[in-house]
Amino acid sequence: MAENEYYIVRGAKMQCDCGSHKRRINLPESHGSYVNGKPMMNEDDKQFTVNVPHFGICKSPSNQTGDTIYLISEEGATISGPPCRPMLLEKWMKTKASAKVEGKPALTTESLLVCGHKGQITFVNNGQQDE
């Protein structure tokens, strides 16, 4: 692994470059592999609402839902726009093929997921340390 590359566990914070809010990845049931006592994630952990929540408001021009929601930004301001509803059609990319979690490549801090609205979802932290 690269010097600054770490395994992703349940609760790692991620962001979408088209979304207004950072969110945490979820894993309802462990795959049986752990780092620091926390369940590791694999390339198939990409289901909307199960693993990957919404990222607030979507700023992608390709998101043409016509809906508008109002939220408080992470800076405390009221913002509005179309709701984020990730269309996750592909698996996570840049996974660790040499480290298997339930037979699938492990997610690392280098992994990324592309949304059908052209957003790139990346990790802000690895989730291994309590915040």
N, C-alpha and C positions, 0 to 999 in steps of 0.2 A: 504494500500500500504506500501511496505517496505520503510524505511527511505530515501534511495537514489534512489527510483523508481519514475519516472515522466511520465506523458502522452506525447506521441509523436504527434507533429503537423507538418503541411506542412513545408518543408525546413529543417527538422532535418538532421543532417549529419550522414551518415552510412558508414560502410566499410565491405568489404568481405575479409576474411583471405587468399583468393587466388588471390585477385585483387591488382593492383599497386596503385590505386587512391581512395580516399574517394569521395563520392558523396552525393547529397541531395535527400531525398524522395520527390516526387511530388504528388499533388492532383489537377487535372484539375478543378474539381467541388466539392465544400464543401459538406460534409454530413449533415451540419446544427448544429454540436456541436463544441464549441470553448473553448480554454484555452488561456487566455491573448489576446483575439481577433484573435487568429490564429486557422485555422481549424484542428480538431483532425482527426487521422487516425484510421482505423480498420483493422481487420485480413485479409480482402479481398483485401487490397491495396497492391498488389504484382505483378501487371502486368509489364513485361519488357517493357521499353520505356515509358509507361504511368506513373507508380509510381516509378519503380526501374530502374535507368539507368545502363549503363555498368560501370565497375570499372577499366577501363583502360586495362591493360594486365593481362591475366589469367595465374596464376602459377600452376594450377592444372594439375597433370599428366594425368587425365582423359579427358582433353580438347585436342582432337586430330584433330582440324580443318585443320591443314596444312597451315593456313594463318599466315602471320607475319605482325605486324604493328610496327611502331616506334613512341614513345611518349617521352615527357620530364617528368621525374619523379617529384614528389613533392619536391625533394631535388635539382632539376635542371639538373640532368644527363640525357643523351639520353639512353633510354631503348628499348628493342624490345622483341617480343614474340607474342603468339596467342592472338587475341582480346577477351576480356570478352564479352560473350553473355549469361547472366544468363538464365538457364533453371529452371524456378520457377514452380514446379509441386504441391507443398503443400502450405497450408496457413501458415501465421506467427504462430510461437509457443510461448508459455509463454506470452499469451495475458491476459488482465484483463477482465475476464468473468463477473464480477459484475458491470462493467462500459460499457454500450452499446453505440456505435456510429452507428447510423442508423440501430439499431437492431443487430449489430455484436460486439464481444468483442473488446475493445480498445487496441491499441498498447501502450506499455510502453518502458522505457529504458531497460527493461529486455527481451523484445521480440527478437526473432531471426528467421531467414528464411534460409532454407537450399537449396542450388543450386544443380541441377542435376550433376554438376561437382564436388560435394563434398565440395564446399565452404560454410562457415557460414557467413551470413550477420547479423551484429549487429549494434547498434547505438552508435555513438561517443558522440552525445549530443541530447537533446530533441527538439531543434528548437524553444523553447519558448522565448528565449532571442535573440535580434538582435546582430549579430557579426560584 
